[in-house]
Amino acid sequence: MQIVQKIRCPNCGSEGERHYLSHSQLTRTQCPTCDYLMVSCTRTGRVIEAYAPGILARR
């Protein structure tokens, strides 16, 4: 079962979606406006995959 929640994109503020994928304990947050994507584990909170154009990685 998959639950879809409408959210504000953490990258650009536009309307995005958060998908709760119960069969795999993953949450996918995505925005069609700025192409933001983050997949994380709901059990551990670890980020599995992330893509956010316009955000620079800090070292």
The first five atom37 places (N, CA, C, CB, O) and aatype in JSON, in Angstrom:
{
  "aatype": [12, 5, 9, 19, 5, 11, 9, 1, 4, 14, 2, 4, 7, 15, 6, 7, 6, 1, 8, 18, 10, 15, 8, 15, 5, 10, 16, 1, 16, 5, 4, 14, 16, 4, 3, 18, 10, 12, 19, 15, 4, 16, 1, 16, 7, 1, 19, 9, 6, 0, 18, 0, 14, 7, 9, 10, 0, 1, 1],
  "atom_mask": [
    [1, 1, 1, 1, 1],
    [1, 1, 1, 1, 1],
    [1, 1, 1, 1, 1],
    [1, 1, 1, 1, 1],
    [1, 1, 1, 1, 1],
    [1, 1, 1, 1, 1],
    [1, 1, 1, 1, 1],
    [1, 1, 1, 1, 1],
    [1, 1, 1, 1, 1],
    [1, 1, 1, 1, 1],
    [1, 1, 1, 1, 1],
    [1, 1, 1, 1, 1],
    [1, 1, 1, 0, 1],
    [1, 1, 1, 1, 1],
    [1, 1, 1, 1, 1],
    [1, 1, 1, 0, 1],
    [1, 1, 1, 1, 1],
    [1, 1, 1, 1, 1],
    [1, 1, 1, 1, 1],
    [1, 1, 1, 1, 1],
    [1, 1, 1, 1, 1],
    [1, 1, 1, 1, 1],
    [1, 1, 1, 1, 1],
    [1, 1, 1, 1, 1],
    [1, 1, 1, 1, 1],
    [1, 1, 1, 1, 1],
    [1, 1, 1, 1, 1],
    [1, 1, 1, 1, 1],
    [1, 1, 1, 1, 1],
    [1, 1, 1, 1, 1],
    [1, 1, 1, 1, 1],
    [1, 1, 1, 1, 1],
    [1, 1, 1, 1, 1],
    [1, 1, 1, 1, 1],
    [1, 1, 1, 1, 1],
    [1, 1, 1, 1, 1],
    [1, 1, 1, 1, 1],
    [1, 1, 1, 1, 1],
    [1, 1, 1, 1, 1],
    [1, 1, 1, 1, 1],
    [1, 1, 1, 1, 1],
    [1, 1, 1, 1, 1],
    [1, 1, 1, 1, 1],
    [1, 1, 1, 1, 1],
    [1, 1, 1, 0, 1],
    [1, 1, 1, 1, 1],
    [1, 1, 1, 1, 1],
    [1, 1, 1, 1, 1],
    [1, 1, 1, 1, 1],
    [1, 1, 1, 1, 1],
    [1, 1, 1, 1, 1],
    [1, 1, 1, 1, 1],
    [1, 1, 1, 1, 1],
    [1, 1, 1, 0, 1],
    [1, 1, 1, 1, 1],
    [1, 1, 1, 1, 1],
    [1, 1, 1, 1, 1],
    [1, 1, 1, 1, 1],
    [1, 1, 1, 1, 1]
  ],
  "atom_positions": [
    [[0.84, -1.18, 0.0], [0.0, 0.0, 0.0], [0.88, 1.25, 0.0], [-0.95, 0.0, 1.21], [1.91, 1.28, 0.67]],
    [[0.47, 2.25, -0.74], [1.23, 3.5, -0.84], [0.32, 4.65, -0.44], [1.8, 3.71, -2.28], [-0.81, 4.75, -0.92]],
    [[0.81, 5.52, 0.44], [0.09, 6.72, 0.86], [0.81, 7.91, 0.27], [-0.01, 6.82, 2.42], [2.03, 8.01, 0.37]],
    [[0.06, 8.83, -0.35], [0.64, 10.04, -0.94], [0.11, 11.25, -0.18], [0.29, 10.14, -2.47], [-1.09, 11.4, 0.02]],
    [[1.03, 12.1, 0.26], [0.69, 13.3, 1.02], [1.2, 14.52, 0.26], [1.29, 13.24, 2.45], [2.35, 14.54, -0.18]],
    [[0.36, 15.53, 0.12], [0.77, 16.8, -0.51], [1.54, 17.61, 0.53], [-0.48, 17.6, -1.06], [1.08, 17.78, 1.66]],
    [[2.72, 18.12, 0.14], [3.56, 18.89, 1.05], [4.14, 20.09, 0.31], [4.7, 18.01, 1.64], [3.98, 20.21, -0.91]],
    [[4.79, 20.97, 1.03], [5.58, 22.04, 0.42], [7.0, 21.52, 0.23], [5.56, 23.34, 1.3], [7.56, 20.89, 1.13]],
    [[7.56, 21.77, -0.93], [8.91, 21.32, -1.24], [9.91, 22.01, -0.31], [9.26, 21.6, -2.73], [9.88, 23.24, -0.19]],
    [[10.8, 21.26, 0.33], [11.81, 21.87, 1.19], [12.9, 22.62, 0.41], [12.45, 20.81, 2.03], [13.68, 23.36, 0.99]],
    [[12.93, 22.42, -0.9], [13.93, 23.08, -1.74], [13.42, 24.41, -2.31], [14.34, 22.16, -2.88], [14.12, 25.42, -2.23]],
    [[12.21, 24.42, -2.89], [11.72, 25.63, -3.56], [10.41, 26.18, -3.01], [11.55, 25.35, -5.02], [10.04, 27.31, -3.33]],
    [[9.71, 25.42, -2.19], [8.46, 25.88, -1.6], [7.22, 25.59, -2.43], [0.0, 0.0, 0.0], [6.11, 25.88, -1.98]],
    [[7.37, 25.03, -3.61], [6.22, 24.67, -4.44], [5.53, 23.44, -3.86], [6.67, 24.4, -5.91], [6.01, 22.84, -2.9]],
    [[4.4, 23.09, -4.45], [3.68, 21.9, -3.99], [4.4, 20.65, -4.45], [2.22, 21.91, -4.51], [4.67, 20.47, -5.64]],
    [[4.72, 19.78, -3.5], [5.38, 18.52, -3.8], [4.58, 17.37, -3.23], [0.0, 0.0, 0.0], [3.45, 17.54, -2.77]],
    [[5.17, 16.19, -3.25], [4.49, 14.99, -2.76], [5.44, 14.18, -1.89], [3.97, 14.14, -3.93], [6.65, 14.14, -2.12]],
    [[4.87, 13.55, -0.9], [5.62, 12.59, -0.08], [4.89, 11.26, -0.19], [5.74, 13.06, 1.43], [3.71, 11.15, 0.12]],
    [[5.62, 10.25, -0.65], [5.08, 8.9, -0.83], [5.6, 8.01, 0.28], [5.46, 8.33, -2.23], [6.81, 7.87, 0.47]],
    [[4.68, 7.4, 1.01], [5.04, 6.44, 2.05], [4.86, 5.05, 1.46], [4.17, 6.63, 3.35], [3.75, 4.63, 1.16]],
    [[5.97, 4.34, 1.3], [5.97, 3.02, 0.69], [6.05, 1.97, 1.79], [7.14, 2.86, -0.33], [7.15, 1.61, 2.22]],
    [[4.91, 1.47, 2.23], [4.86, 0.6, 3.4], [5.54, -0.75, 3.19], [3.42, 0.37, 3.79], [6.06, -1.33, 4.15]],
    [[5.55, -1.25, 1.98], [6.15, -2.56, 1.74], [7.67, -2.56, 1.88], [5.76, -3.05, 0.36], [8.28, -3.61, 2.06]],
    [[8.3, -1.38, 1.79], [9.76, -1.34, 1.84], [10.31, -0.39, 2.9], [10.3, -0.94, 0.49], [11.52, -0.17, 2.96]],
    [[9.45, 0.18, 3.75], [9.86, 1.11, 4.81], [10.61, 2.33, 4.25], [10.74, 0.39, 5.82], [11.53, 2.83, 4.89]],
    [[10.21, 2.79, 3.08], [10.85, 3.95, 2.47], [9.87, 5.1, 2.33], [11.43, 3.58, 1.1], [8.67, 4.89, 2.17]],
    [[10.38, 6.32, 2.4], [9.62, 7.53, 2.13], [10.31, 8.26, 1.0], [9.51, 8.44, 3.42], [11.51, 8.5, 1.03]],
    [[9.52, 8.62, -0.03], [10.06, 9.35, -1.17], [9.41, 10.73, -1.22], [9.84, 8.57, -2.52], [8.18, 10.83, -1.34]],
    [[10.21, 11.77, -1.13], [9.73, 13.15, -1.23], [10.2, 13.7, -2.56], [10.23, 14.03, -0.03], [11.39, 13.61, -2.89]],
    [[9.26, 14.28, -3.33], [9.63, 14.75, -4.66], [8.87, 16.01, -5.01], [9.38, 13.67, -5.7], [7.77, 16.26, -4.5]],
    [[9.47, 16.81, -5.91], [8.86, 18.05, -6.38], [9.0, 18.11, -7.9], [9.51, 19.31, -5.7], [10.12, 18.08, -8.41]],
    [[7.88, 18.2, -8.62], [7.97, 18.28, -10.07], [8.45, 19.65, -10.57], [6.62, 17.98, -10.67], [8.9, 19.76, -11.71]],
    [[8.37, 20.67, -9.74], [8.76, 22.02, -10.16], [10.27, 22.18, -10.24], [8.2, 23.04, -9.2], [10.79, 22.67, -11.24]],
    [[10.99, 21.76, -9.19], [12.45, 21.96, -9.15], [13.24, 20.66, -9.27], [12.84, 22.66, -7.87], [14.47, 20.68, -9.23]],
    [[12.55, 19.52, -9.42], [13.18, 18.22, -9.6], [13.85, 17.7, -8.32], [14.21, 18.29, -10.71], [14.77, 16.89, -8.4]],
    [[13.4, 18.16, -7.15], [13.93, 17.7, -5.86], [13.5, 16.25, -5.63], [13.43, 18.61, -4.7], [12.38, 15.87, -5.96]],
    [[14.39, 15.46, -5.06], [14.09, 14.07, -4.71], [14.86, 13.68, -3.47], [14.42, 13.11, -5.89], [16.06, 13.94, -3.37]],
    [[14.18, 13.04, -2.53], [14.87, 12.44, -1.38], [14.15, 11.16, -1.01], [14.92, 13.43, -0.17], [12.94, 11.16, -0.79]],
    [[14.91, 10.07, -0.93], [14.38, 8.78, -0.51], [15.07, 8.45, 0.8], [14.62, 7.66, -1.6], [16.3, 8.44, 0.89]],
    [[14.27, 8.17, 1.83], [14.85, 7.87, 3.14], [14.15, 6.67, 3.76], [14.75, 9.09, 4.08], [13.03, 6.32, 3.39]],
    [[14.82, 6.06, 4.71], [14.3, 4.91, 5.44], [13.47, 5.41, 6.62], [15.45, 3.99, 5.91], [13.94, 6.23, 7.41]],
    [[12.24, 4.93, 6.74], [11.38, 5.37, 7.84], [11.81, 4.77, 9.18], [9.94, 5.02, 7.56], [11.49, 5.33, 10.23]],
    [[12.5, 3.66, 9.15], [12.92, 3.0, 10.39], [14.17, 3.66, 10.98], [13.19, 1.53, 10.13], [14.23, 3.89, 12.19]],
    [[15.17, 3.95, 10.15], [16.44, 4.49, 10.65], [16.59, 5.99, 10.41], [17.59, 3.76, 10.0], [17.39, 6.64, 11.08]],
    [[15.83, 6.56, 9.45], [15.97, 7.96, 9.1], [17.11, 8.25, 8.15], [0.0, 0.0, 0.0], [17.33, 9.4, 7.79]],
    [[17.82, 7.24, 7.74], [18.95, 7.42, 6.83], [18.48, 7.77, 5.42], [19.81, 6.17, 6.79], [17.48, 7.25, 4.93]],
    [[19.23, 8.66, 4.78], [18.94, 9.05, 3.4], [19.53, 8.0, 2.47], [19.5, 10.47, 3.09], [20.73, 7.71, 2.53]],
    [[18.7, 7.46, 1.61], [19.12, 6.44, 0.65], [19.59, 7.1, -0.65], [17.96, 5.44, 0.36], [20.61, 6.73, -1.21]],
    [[18.81, 8.08, -1.1], [19.13, 8.78, -2.34], [18.62, 10.22, -2.22], [18.51, 8.06, -3.59], [17.55, 10.44, -1.65]],
    [[19.36, 11.17, -2.75], [18.91, 12.56, -2.71], [19.44, 13.32, -3.92], [19.37, 13.24, -1.41], [20.57, 13.1, -4.37]],
    [[18.59, 14.21, -4.42], [18.96, 15.07, -5.53], [18.23, 16.38, -5.34], [18.63, 14.42, -6.91], [17.0, 16.4, -5.29]],
    [[18.96, 17.46, -5.23], [18.36, 18.77, -5.05], [19.14, 19.79, -5.86], [18.33, 19.16, -3.55], [20.16, 20.31, -5.39]],
    [[18.69, 20.09, -7.07], [19.4, 21.08, -7.87], [19.37, 22.44, -7.19], [18.78, 21.18, -9.27], [18.35, 22.86, -6.64]],
    [[20.48, 23.12, -7.23], [20.56, 24.44, -6.63], [21.07, 24.44, -5.2], [0.0, 0.0, 0.0], [21.39, 25.51, -4.67]],
    [[21.15, 23.28, -4.56], [21.69, 23.2, -3.22], [23.12, 22.67, -3.31], [20.81, 22.3, -2.3], [23.34, 21.59, -3.84]],
    [[24.07, 23.42, -2.81], [25.47, 23.0, -2.85], [25.81, 22.18, -1.61], [26.41, 24.22, -2.95], [25.4, 22.51, -0.5]],
    [[26.56, 21.12, -1.82], [27.0, 20.3, -0.7], [28.1, 21.01, 0.05], [27.48, 18.93, -1.18], [29.03, 21.53, -0.56]],
    [[28.0, 21.04, 1.37], [29.02, 21.67, 2.2], [29.96, 20.59, 2.74], [28.38, 22.47, 3.37], [29.53, 19.48, 3.06]],
    [[31.22, 20.94, 2.84], [32.21, 19.98, 3.35], [32.72, 20.42, 4.68], [33.37, 19.8, 2.39], [33.56, 19.74, 5.28]]
  ]
}
